[in-house]
Amino acid sequence: MRVFPASIPLDGRTVIVSGAGFMAEAKARLFVGSPARLKWFTGADTEPVASDIARFAEVIRREPTRRDFRGASLVFIAGGEDHVIARQAREARAKGALVNIVDSPKGSDFQTPALVDRDAMVISIASGGATPVLSVDIRSQIERLVPARVGILADLARELRGTVKSVLDKFDDRRAFWERALRGKARDLALSGDKAGARREMLRELNTDAPPPSGIVHLVGAGPGDPDLLTIKAARLLREADVIVHDRLVGDGVLDLARRDAIRIDVGKTKGHHPVPQDEIADILVREARKGQRVVRLKGGDPFIFGRGGEELETVRAAGIEAEVTPGISAALACAASSGIPLTHRDHAQSVTFASGVVKKDGPDVNYQALSAPNATAVFYMGVGAAPEIQTKLLAAGRTGATPVAIIENGSSENERTLTGILGDLAGLVERANVKGPAIIIVGETAALAASQPVEAVENFA
């Protein structure tokens, strides 16, 4: 962490803005509606101040003097000649104020973050002044996620905090109460604008004996690895989880979204190395849920596409534990999209089939005959080690050796690469390119539409 976005209470504070123009106006508008006293020194020759700010601020049509900075907590200097800016900054600091010089991070004591303002709830996005445009873009994304009336909940929590503390002595009991209150009916009432109803519901919850915590297991798809491809619901469940049981292929950026105090249990597998057997994974889910924990079983891609989600769901529900499934973007979809390969195409493929290159020991094999249709796309998961078998069986089932193939390794990550070739040379392509990372194999005419060029010329097998 390179910058620390501290929160400064504004009650009883004086904020000064010095300067004219849109930059000064933007700083002044930040404090409209806040409990701070806002003084805006606009200079002598300025246009009329925007009406919403003029109604709230003390507008002074001159430059500030040393005496004006007395008692100020924050001072924003927006424009002017360099020697005037330097003098004002020096005088403000001498009076104990923190100074922000607009568009001069190095000359400032602090930088103004991009803000998502929900009154009592304020979210800041800080880059230390390095990338304000990026901060604003991130703010726009957060604005879509944060309910407009979430500040009502924050107000109620602040107002009732002392009451809750007097009723519930133990920290764990208070935390459990707030989780129920801020995620249940009271939240719904507050977000609908009914603050009085939300308060009544919170007090009712406070004066009702809390039921014993009921555990739940969420099977959550983490997507192919890129945190940006995580669903909004999956991100929320991660933030709320007490225990996270995760696979090896879950990206670090995804786990970073979890609470810092959440228990993380790594049950990842690699080829030929399964340190935590599947039965034990299911036992972990049941055990943790029976403690009343909110358990997230985090799986790469989608839980129900070669993720054994169906097996785990059966086990959890058979144990009498509530379970929910939150889908994720599967590797086939993400990798194909990243490489510009349409899995279906009106001219080339009227169907798509997902298949596994590795099947259960003594279980049924993949139906390669069904995968051999010329106007269809086949997508193989876990197929790198099985590439020679996939090649042989598809050729034997009728696919021609000239059928285009594509291999997408480490899809959606920084080191993603796409290799293209033909089915008759699939095993050789995997070997020559030394494919090691997780990869999917796409077989069919649409594989030739990959945005990437082949890594090498290959002999045309007919």
Disulfide bonds with the S-S distance in Angstrom:
none
